[in-house]
Amino acid sequence: MNTTENITIVLNNPKYPGNIGSAARCAKNMGIESLFVVVHEYPDMEEMKKRATHVASDIVENMRYFYRLDEALSGFNYIVGTTSRLGSARGPVIQPREMAKQIADISQNNRVAILFGPEDAGLNNDELKYCHLLVTIPTSDELKSINLSHAVMILCYEIFTARTPSPNRFTPKLATSFELEGMYDHLKEMLVKINYINPENPDYWMTNIRRFLSRTKLFSKEAQIIRGICRKVERSIENKKA
Amino acid sequence: MNTTENITIVLNNPKYPGNIGSAARCAKNMGIESLFVVVHEYPDMEEMKKRATHVASDIVENMRYFYRLDEALSGFNYIVGTTSRLGSARGPVIQPREMAKQIADISQNNRVAILFGPEDAGLNNDELKYCHLLVTIPTSDELKSINLSHAVMILCYEIFTARTPSPNRFTPKLATSFELEGMYDHLKEMLVKINYINPENPDYWMTNIRRFLSRTKLFSKEAQIIRGICRKVERSIENKKA
């Protein structure tokens, strides 16, 4: 069992079906497939599916409904509560990144619920008492209220990235030093031919060019492009002379 | 001028006014106040404001409209393009966290645009050519398509958290070692009195109790609560004896 299979998003009394569907899409974007809702009336299925999009509609279809929060949470080993209000009565509150680190470990062997309150009021103290850990999303003081599905996205994103270590998804192959030196030699010859640099002290001028080209971290293909340009310039000069 | 004043969200041909409003709210949540849109028709103001909520409606009102992408981008020193498609033709693509680190530095002295394509197609190669840096949000392979405003939220959140170093927003005062040892002594006496632990070797049994209590990182107030319980137990025993 991998870690995401052990993670469930639990929405306590969400008011808008659109937010539930949107939360389902966010969860699926980040590899989380399990969604529980605590509601007193069934939310509009069409509205939920519209916002979930076709691909995440299975999450909405398989979503489990509960009438009471304690019933929804009863099968979990570890419960993370989300809150935007901070105070000594609430105990320690950590940020999403730190939460994700802890969850990556705990979810290996435990069922974890990430619990969100209703859009307007959030979780109250009576609901937060079920939680082993409280998390708050840092915001600007100007607007602290985050839309429910966007809060779900940030926590799911942090959980997902905590599990995928690679900082870069794709970097093409950089040019080798051999390729680069060949390119610089070619460039130098060409720049001398077009009288851009002094043939008596070409390396002095090349230093400046090397400096900015090395900062750009050239790829093999790009080194070839530069040599191709040099060849074209040289041929143009030869043709002119001829 | 602080860094967020130098950062602008640029939406290229967004299809849904609701997404523009929602993106405005996300930007404001994360301290970014500037929003540009490239559109051929003015989007519905009411729909945008509804999703922006009252507090972020100023961003929608002050939003700048452009007919062409190159016009929208002309005043920026550094442009970050978002893409979900990876390939060697697109060059190196980094993840949001790494992007945020770079932006935190660059935005000190430069105007930075974070550019997003339309909901369905994203940015094409012709539009990406303006970008100094490409960023992709990591997703599950099951559903790579992220809603526009949620993509805006993730990048704004990363930019915001890169600027606010504190990992914990609020941690109440932990109990001092003096308070804890007083509590453990009190607890030990009480546990001996109630015959829970052997009075000849109490520390052996206390080790297990200390182990789990120390893992919970007790606060001063909580240490006092435990001593209060001990006192109550002791008084109950004395009253019984009397």
Interface residues (C-beta under 8 A of the other chain):
Chain A: S22 R25 C26 K28 N29 M30 G31 T53 V55 A56 L86 G87 S88 G91 P92 V93 I94 Q95 R97 E98 T136 I137 P138 T139 S140 E142 L143 K144 S145 I146 N147 S149 H150 M153 I154 Y157 F160 T161 T164 P167 N168 R169 F170 T171 P172 K217 F219 K221
Chain B: S22 R25 C26 K28 N29 M30 G31 T53 V55 A56 L86 G87 S88 G91 P92 V93 I94 Q95 R97 E98 T136 I137 P138 T139 S140 E142 L143 K144 S145 I146 N147 S149 H150 M153 I154 Y157 F160 T161 T164 P167 N168 R169 F170 T171 P172 K217 F219
